[in-house]
């Protein structure tokens, strides 16, 4: 197995070696035209074999409901905003219309959803669902759901749920969030804090 040996002035060396097994055909790796910057990683570009420097995480976004609302079961359609307090998204980010979120690209996406419930009604259950469509928003399927209960001696509760979505067709697979509760409760929102909201991170390609 051949290799290229780079020798240090003090005597020791580092080698770049050929593959351990014979590849099916000749392979070529093209180095980037820049040296990158601190914290970046070397990765394949959109052209296989052509390397580029880029962020380790290519997409991370965070959204929240900026004011409280009251309902039992239903979609969260209004008052969404991208978190902007000491936060800047990585990559393109998701787009939103009436509570329906579209992913910027295909891939495996990790989603975390939380809510802060404030009520005096003592519901048997209250929580949130993450729902995804496979037909451009014609219908939505539940991917995960998290519930909590509030007894008569308490006023507040919170829930958190997380799931990984394999988005194979970003334009046809939007996401939305639904409240579910046995009675009408107040879902707490805030314009400076992440009380009812979610984050989305792309882990890799589909």
C-alpha positions as CSV (number, residue, x, y, z in Angstrom):
1,X,0.0,0.0,0.0
2,X,1.6,3.3,-1.1
3,X,1.6,6.4,0.9
4,X,2.9,10.0,1.0
5,X,5.1,10.7,3.9
6,X,5.5,14.2,5.2
7,X,8.6,14.5,7.4
8,X,8.9,17.0,10.2
9,X,12.2,18.9,10.6
10,X,12.8,17.1,14.0
11,X,12.6,13.7,12.3
12,X,9.1,12.2,12.9
13,X,6.6,12.1,10.0
14,X,2.9,11.9,9.1
15,X,1.7,9.7,6.2
16,X,-1.3,9.9,3.9
17,X,-2.0,6.3,2.8
18,X,-4.0,4.7,0.0
19,X,-7.2,2.8,0.9
20,X,-6.7,-0.5,2.8
21,X,-8.7,-2.4,0.2
22,X,-8.6,-2.0,-3.6
23,X,-11.4,0.4,-4.7
24,X,-13.7,-0.5,-7.5
25,X,-12.2,2.2,-9.6
26,X,-9.8,5.1,-9.5
27,X,-10.9,7.7,-6.9
28,X,-10.1,11.4,-6.8
29,X,-10.4,13.9,-3.9
30,X,-10.2,17.6,-4.8
31,X,-9.0,19.9,-2.0
32,X,-10.8,23.2,-1.4
33,X,-9.4,26.4,-2.8
34,X,-9.4,28.0,0.7
35,X,-8.0,27.1,4.1
36,X,-11.4,27.6,5.9
37,X,-11.8,29.2,9.3
38,X,-11.8,28.3,13.0
39,X,-14.4,25.7,13.9
40,X,-15.1,24.6,10.4
41,X,-14.9,21.0,9.2
42,X,-13.7,19.4,5.9
43,X,-16.6,17.7,4.1
44,X,-17.9,16.6,0.8
45,X,-19.5,19.3,-1.3
46,X,-22.6,18.8,-3.5
47,X,-20.1,17.3,-6.0
48,X,-18.9,14.0,-4.5
49,X,-15.1,13.9,-4.1
50,X,-14.8,17.7,-4.1
51,X,-14.0,18.8,-0.6
52,X,-15.0,22.1,1.1
53,X,-14.8,23.7,4.5
54,X,-18.1,24.3,6.2
55,X,-20.0,24.3,9.5
56,X,-20.3,21.0,11.3
57,X,-24.0,21.6,11.8
58,X,-25.4,22.8,8.6
59,X,-28.9,23.7,9.8
60,X,-30.3,24.7,13.2
61,X,-33.4,26.8,13.8
62,X,-35.5,27.8,16.8
63,X,-39.1,29.1,16.8
64,X,-41.5,30.1,19.6
65,X,-45.1,31.4,20.2
66,X,-44.6,35.1,21.2
67,X,-47.9,35.5,23.2
68,X,-50.2,33.3,25.2
69,X,-53.4,31.8,23.8
70,X,-56.3,29.7,25.2
71,X,-57.7,26.5,23.6
72,X,-58.2,22.8,24.2
73,X,-57.3,20.8,21.2
74,X,-56.3,22.3,17.9
75,X,-53.5,23.6,15.7
76,X,-51.1,26.4,16.8
77,X,-51.6,28.7,13.8
78,X,-50.7,32.2,15.0
79,X,-48.0,34.3,16.7
80,X,-45.0,32.3,15.6
81,X,-41.7,34.0,15.5
82,X,-38.1,32.9,15.0
83,X,-36.2,33.2,18.4
84,X,-34.2,36.3,18.2
85,X,-32.8,36.8,21.7
86,X,-29.1,36.0,21.6
87,X,-29.8,33.6,18.8
88,X,-28.9,33.4,15.1
89,X,-30.0,30.4,13.0
90,X,-27.5,28.3,11.2
91,X,-28.1,27.7,7.5
92,X,-31.3,28.6,5.7
93,X,-33.8,27.8,8.4
94,X,-37.4,26.8,8.2
95,X,-40.2,28.9,6.7
96,X,-43.6,29.3,8.4
97,X,-47.2,30.1,7.1
98,X,-50.2,30.0,9.5
99,X,-48.3,27.5,11.8
100,X,-47.2,25.2,9.0
101,X,-43.4,24.9,8.8
102,X,-41.5,23.9,5.6
103,X,-38.0,22.4,5.8
104,X,-35.3,24.0,3.7
105,X,-33.9,20.7,2.5
106,X,-34.2,17.0,2.7
107,X,-32.5,15.1,5.5
108,X,-32.8,13.6,8.9
109,X,-34.1,16.3,11.3
110,X,-34.1,16.2,15.1
111,X,-37.0,18.2,16.5
112,X,-37.6,19.2,20.2
113,X,-40.9,20.7,21.3
114,X,-41.8,22.2,24.6
115,X,-44.8,24.1,26.2
116,X,-45.6,25.9,29.4
117,X,-49.2,25.5,30.5
118,X,-51.0,27.9,32.9
119,X,-54.5,27.0,34.1
120,X,-56.9,26.8,37.0
121,X,-59.1,24.2,35.3
122,X,-57.2,21.1,36.5
123,X,-57.3,19.2,33.2
124,X,-56.9,15.4,33.1
125,X,-54.3,15.9,30.4
126,X,-52.7,18.6,28.3
127,X,-49.8,18.6,25.9
128,X,-48.5,18.9,22.4
129,X,-48.1,16.9,19.2
130,X,-45.6,17.0,16.4
131,X,-47.3,16.3,13.1
132,X,-45.9,15.8,9.6
133,X,-47.6,15.7,6.2
134,X,-46.7,13.4,3.3
135,X,-49.0,15.1,0.8
136,X,-48.1,18.8,0.8
137,X,-50.3,19.6,3.8
138,X,-53.4,17.7,2.7
139,X,-53.3,15.7,5.9
140,X,-50.9,15.3,8.8
141,X,-49.8,12.3,10.8
142,X,-48.8,12.4,14.5
143,X,-45.1,11.6,14.9
144,X,-44.9,12.1,18.7
145,X,-47.1,13.4,21.6
146,X,-46.3,14.4,25.1
147,X,-48.9,15.0,27.9
148,X,-49.1,16.2,31.4
149,X,-51.8,16.6,34.0
150,X,-52.6,19.4,36.4
151,X,-54.5,18.7,39.6
152,X,-56.6,21.1,41.6
153,X,-53.8,22.2,43.9
154,X,-51.5,23.3,41.0
155,X,-51.7,26.0,38.3
156,X,-48.8,25.2,36.0
157,X,-47.3,22.3,34.1
158,X,-44.9,21.7,31.2
159,X,-44.3,19.1,28.6
160,X,-41.4,18.2,26.3
161,X,-41.1,15.8,23.4
162,X,-38.5,15.0,20.8
163,X,-38.4,13.1,17.6
164,X,-36.3,12.5,14.5
165,X,-37.9,13.0,11.1
166,X,-36.7,11.6,7.8
167,X,-37.7,14.4,5.4
168,X,-37.3,12.8,1.9
169,X,-39.3,15.5,0.0
170,X,-39.0,18.9,1.8
171,X,-41.6,20.7,-0.3
172,X,-44.2,17.9,0.3
173,X,-43.5,17.2,3.9
174,X,-44.3,20.2,6.1
175,X,-44.7,20.1,9.8
176,X,-47.2,21.6,12.3
177,X,-47.9,21.4,16.0
178,X,-51.1,20.7,17.8
179,X,-52.4,21.2,21.3
180,X,-54.3,18.5,23.0
181,X,-56.2,19.0,26.3
182,X,-59.3,17.7,28.1
183,X,-60.4,21.3,28.7
184,X,-59.5,24.7,27.5
185,X,-56.2,25.9,29.1
186,X,-53.7,28.8,28.6
187,X,-50.6,28.0,26.6
188,X,-48.0,30.4,27.7
189,X,-46.0,32.3,25.0
190,X,-43.3,35.0,25.3
191,X,-41.4,37.1,22.9
192,X,-38.1,36.9,24.8
193,X,-38.2,33.4,26.3
194,X,-38.6,29.9,24.9
195,X,-41.8,28.9,26.7
196,X,-44.0,27.3,24.0
197,X,-41.8,26.6,21.0
198,X,-39.4,24.2,19.2
199,X,-35.9,23.7,17.8
200,X,-34.9,21.9,14.6
201,X,-31.5,20.5,13.8
202,X,-30.4,18.7,10.6
203,X,-28.3,15.7,11.5
204,X,-27.4,14.5,8.0
205,X,-28.7,13.5,4.6
206,X,-31.6,11.2,4.1
